[in-house]
Amino acid sequence: MDSVTEIFLKLLFLISVHNWHTTVAGNKYNCDDQLVSALPQSSFSSSSELSSSHSPGFARLNRREGAGGWSPLVSSKYQWLQIDLGERTEITAVATQGGYGSSDWVTSYLLMFSDSGRNWKQYRQEESIWAFSGNTNADSVVYYKLQHSIKARFLRFVPLDWNPNGRIGMRVEVYGCTYGSEVVGFDGKSYLTYTFNQKLMSAQKDVISLKFKTMQSDGILLHREGQNGDHITLELIKGKLSLLINLGDTKTHPSNAQINITLGSLLDDQHWHSVLIEHFNNQVNFTVDKHTHHFHAKGEFNYLDLDYKLSFGGIPVPGKSGTLSRKNFHGCFENIYYNGVNIIDLARKHKSQIYFVGNLSFSCLESQVVPVTFLNSSSYLILPGKSGEDDIFISFQFRTWNKEGLLLYSKLHGASGGFFLYLSDGKVKISLHKAGKALSDIVAGAGLNNGQWHSVSFSAKRNRISVIVDNDVTSSAHASIPLQIYSGDAFYFGAPGFMLLSGCPSNGNISECNTSFGGFQGCMRLISVGNKAVDMISVQQNVFGNFSDLQIDLCGIIDRCLPNYCEHGGECSQSWDSFYCNCANTGYKGATCHYPIYEQSCEAYKHRGNTSGFYNIDSDGSGPLGPFLVYCNMTDTTWTIIQHNNTNLTRVKSANRENPHTVFFKYSASLDQLQDAINHAEHCEQELAYHCKKSRLLEKPDGMPLSWWIGRTNETQTYWGGSLPAVQKCACGLEGTCIDSQHYCNCDADRDEWTNDTGFLSYKEHLPVTEIVITDTDRPNSEAAYKLGPLLCRGDRTFWNSASFNTETSYLHFPTFHGELSADVSFFFKTTASSGVFLENLGIQDFIRIELYSPSKVIFSFDVGNGPSEVTVQSLTSLNDNQWHYVKAERNIKEASLQVDQLPQRSHSAPPDGHIRLQLNSQLFVGGTASRQKGFLGCIRSLQLNGMALDLEERAKMTPGVEPGCPGHCSSYGNLCHNDGKCREKYSGFSCDCTFSAYAGPFCKKEISAYFGTGTSVTYNFQEYYAVAKNSSSHASSFYADMTLNREAITFAFRTTRTPSLLLYVSSFYKEYLSVILTRNAAPRNALHMKNISPTVTSPFMTGLVFCGGTLQIRYKLDSHQDPDIFSINIKNMADGQLQHVKINREEEILFVEVNQNERMKFVLSSGTEFNAIKSLTLGKILENSDVDEETMKANSQGFIGCLSSVQFNHIAPLKAALHHSSSAPVIVKGRFTESNCGTLSGADSTSSETTHSFADHSGPIDEGEPLANAIRSDSAIIGGVIAVVIFILLCITAIAIRIYKKKVIYSKNEAKGSENEDSAESALKSELSMQNTANENQKEYFF
């Protein structure tokens, strides 16, 4: 963009002059003179008058002559009072009264203006049509200061509503001042050239200003060019103004050195439009009417070669501009100024700097074209025709935004039929009907609903019809029909409202009356019937034709996409009444693409139950910053990780002060996005590792730095990782551990060996690091290496920010909420009260309020000047249940919406042409109101207004009756703690305690899995066999009574292909035991199939369906003198390598077993109900001598080879204890035992991905060897690991050939391969970490 904007800057530089001053047309001070009181009677006119004493000449404010004001003959919406001010005048205010001493006054009216008394324009405020509120009695004066002044000669007051007990009555006054202007008219074949003195140059400020009016949609306004085709052009293209700057020779100039900015719309309406191009220093503003495009230019336009001539109205020599072929301007200019020079005045005086070609006139000829506006779908115009003619010709022009609408209908003479000419999907279609049948349908044109003027010519002669669009033969259509066509006696333009007038019955049985299209909404002009132009003024005066709901002599089309109210890049489209926003791919939603679809932080994602992963976050919510991608590491503390483009360890040599090594870091988010995310976080840090060999950071203490870094504040920082700002020290300098006590950094010792200064930068205001500069590596043997870690941010300060409101009269107050066009409010609340106001902000008339109206109803109410509106959400359950509930309210110019929790969102549409700005001026009250009534009792948390969080806690600290913070989060968020995890309260939020869960993670959802190799044993000891028990003759139960169980709850998952296998074994000091095994024995003869199993199985030898090779057996021996109860569960082959989930629950003699979420099975034990003096739980192979049955002994001969996951025995999680708490838990591990993610994957894929790594590992030794040499060793280790894996794979392939079961072989191979691959990968990883630790880098490794 820089090179592009430089071109425009150089243009302004070249056309600048030395002396510049602002010339203002019209007096801007004290422009409030009374303009009507001194006017003659002839300056007043009206649509009609009730009598001579009610004539418009008596409509002066506060006058009592005549009947005391103007009243029309009939009070209707087609009446008007017109004032001729004699010349173009600046109008700044208006005032009205009713008829003196009468019941006649106007309660609302429109204000229209014109230069010629034709082609009126409606005054608008707030970018929408604005009706003025009028009087409430006959004599009081209602005065309005216009938001923007009007420059016009003629003014019209159009009554809309009046006193229902009287009639229209008005007295008026207009305020303003004279308006000076110079005008020049161009006829479309002329142009004017201004040559300026190139010696009078100023690059500081340049201003070009002008006004123009035209009926043509295309034309050159301003042009300047050079010898090689370089040019700048200000051109009207399809009613929009385009500023184009271009380099002619793309071979020698940068291809991106051009700019094209488009502003404005519907500028071909024959009304004045202002243009202003300003350049102040490097800031350039391009303004059309009230809409401005700002851009910043750097430097001069070095490539732009332009002459010192500026032309207006056309291109002087078309041949010079190469491919340019433009249309000259046809219309008027007013007050053309270039740096204070009045160009039109120079032309009028025939100064030598001015040269013009063609016919110029120093006046502005007004067009006599009379447009017509079809206001709504029921508007229509009826024009008479000559019945029985065999030659029909009708032409007109139209403009609209609607894709559909009836343009013209006429009945045919002597036939039961007619023709329709209508818009369908932006195309013109003609449909001919006779006796209820369609005879012909033809189509012409496309995209005709683009707001531009389009011409249509329809002709029918005898049996041939044709239509031509925009006088383009390629957009024409013709057809011959089997019917002689004769014209009817009337032509109906616009709505199907013509039907009653044309004889359509109310029941709609006539086919041509059943039109699927609605009425036309838009403008028409130049209507011609039978080659004769229609005089629309005669129609307006009821002399000719008939009409309803038309505005004659103005085109009221509005570009509702200008300005574009679709936020965040939403695409705007429109119809006549409204606009629509396409929010696709914006990251936002809603009627105006205002509200974000992404959460504001990783903390918010976490408390929706999400796990670690990549997420888009939108840190400022509905603010201007867009979403960006981060990695959310969901641990007990939520970390947001933002990467940059250079994470490698980088070697630096040959750098000095004259030729420094400079590296820039580009992040996955903009600096503004990063700053917002950092501000939201509780803590941020970034590790910076600097490794050095004869490379210093500081030349001497408190001296000039030799290396430094720069953060987002663009300030040089000389402190390094682990240190503090502004101390010019490293971490070792603060701790007093530097290798040379005379220096504050290890590297400043300047030794000829590798050392480092590494640590975390954690001063938020300076993060992230954006640049590093190194200057001391050009001496012999001097070398450095650096590595910058990602930006890490923890927590979200705003998510848990809350306040407790303890009395109904307490509240917090904040500055006025500014959400004029778009306002969104979101928060959490919890309460036991039945009602209360959450927040309120008032204006003079406008307000916004959100309240709990009843225990189950939330109301969002507001007023923007159109009267109070409410949006209500009714909940089926009470909201005052002391749990957190979420509220989101949004109001924009299209609609207001309210959502509570996950209930359906409710919305209320805004009026299409009402007030749109929410204007507030009081303080914002939170938790109450200004009147201290209906206050809220409870807690409010995470209150955000337009994406900005309010600090409730800080304000609550200084407010009586309000306390910072709010306890009791587990009542709402406890359900996020899964798998027996317990919710624990924290001041800011909550945490899940997974101590008694077999799972881990922030919500106890992360499965704990391990790979068991051959002979692996994990034993969890419940209690020791005390010596006192060994030496006592007392019964052992006296010592182990606390470990006697009447019930067990066991859950686990496993994956294997080996049988027999011992999955789980629980022993006791009484030779009682429980074993869960896989057996490959065939089914015994008395085995019952699942479909035959009784709900209650009493036999200790009863089994389920048995498949050879995968029977799950549960063996309970609760009486040392009896054989064990055996229960065989066989829904499928349980040794098929797939993950199997098992739940076992015993309650005394009743046993429930559930496998893979199938229907729970019920069994009955016969050996006893108490499991006495339990000793230990073993997973895998039993290593101690045990008195167990033969099948359990067979299963134990191999132990277990495969994956065990999420093992839970009552409140004990033995697998988790062995993996995560082996040093403190009473657990003994023997054999190969590796943590894995095999419990989350499926099939053979699990074993290839068993080794897992945390996203951020803070552990690891520190080695101060040479980092780059170790990097080479790391590569060798990785290559060696790969070779080892390849060799092992070849061996496994050989082994496969002699396997019996292919599936078992594949799974066994993958198991072994996974283990070996794990060892190789781990070796390579350790080598790589060793290299990094050698450089004393960040001990976190980030895996994406």
Disulfide bonds with the S-S distance in Angstrom:
Cys31-Cys177 1.96
Cys332-Cys364 2.01
Cys504-Cys513 1.80
Cys523-Cys555 2.02
Cys561-Cys572 1.90
Cys566-Cys581 2.00
Cys583-Cys593 2.04
Cys602-Cys632 1.92
Cys684-Cys793 2.04
Cys692-Cys747 1.85
Cys730-Cys745 2.00
Cys732-Cys738 2.02
Cys939-Cys966 1.88
Cys970-Cys983 1.95
Cys977-Cys992 1.93
Cys994-Cys1004 2.00
Cys1203-Cys1238 1.94
